[in-house]
């Protein structure tokens, strides 16, 4: 999806971006933007709008609906294009690379500038908008938000949290953000779920992970979605990623989320390495130590 958008970028003209930006502006008020409003939103003549609509429809950047009125809406490819162009114009990105991970709520690609970086497109709300809308704090108070707003707020939130955490907590270094896209440091290593540790490494890695959870809490955040799929492991230690759902430590449910994160982390290690992680390691007790500021280590 995004690779196709990167290949499209050179053939799009300045007025095409005016049209896409005009549809984006109109979507602040309605999911489907009426055709007659586009000249004003896009700052184009009526004839130019007609021509640009045809070009963008042909490339799958927008969608047309004719029921009660002729209306247009951005496809995610159109939103991707606007974000990618902004990042290229700011010299954040110079080359587009291979996919690093494609999931339900985000797509991540390798990009380059002065060094290899990662470009993450948030997809929250596009295919499961109602569920995300109810569950995420940044949408629950707004009854009229769109998938576009939901994805952009997720990206803004994650970028802000990464800026607060880095470098005190082992998270990817944030580089730039536009709309629903974040550019961050490309992580080395392997996802924790895909690693097989030696027996004498298990408690050390678990202790590193819990220590980073504790540092994040000290800095003011609880991840709130901790799992073996949100941790990278390399020779320097662990890196925790995917922070858009994180909550501040003064959130009313912060300690509950902290306990759940610790239960998930300890539970994963206990299931995979039962000989090394005993039932005596109480994740709730560790969570209480972190919340009180008294946590030091799980290892004697």
Protein Blocks (a to p, Z undefined) as FASTA:
>chain_A
ZZmmmmmmmmpcfklmmmmmmmmmmmmmombdcfklmmmmnopafklmmmmmmmmmmnop
accddfkbccddddfklmmmmmmmmmmmnomafbdcddfbdcfkbccddddffbccdddd
dfehklmmmmmmmmpmklmmpckbcfklmmmmmmmmmmmmmmmmpmkbccdddfbdchjb
ccddddehjdfklpccdfklmmmmmmmmmmmmmmmmmnopafklacfklcccdfkbccde
hjllpccfkbfklmmmmmmmmmmmmmmmmmmmmmlmcfklcfklmmmmmmnopafbfcZZ
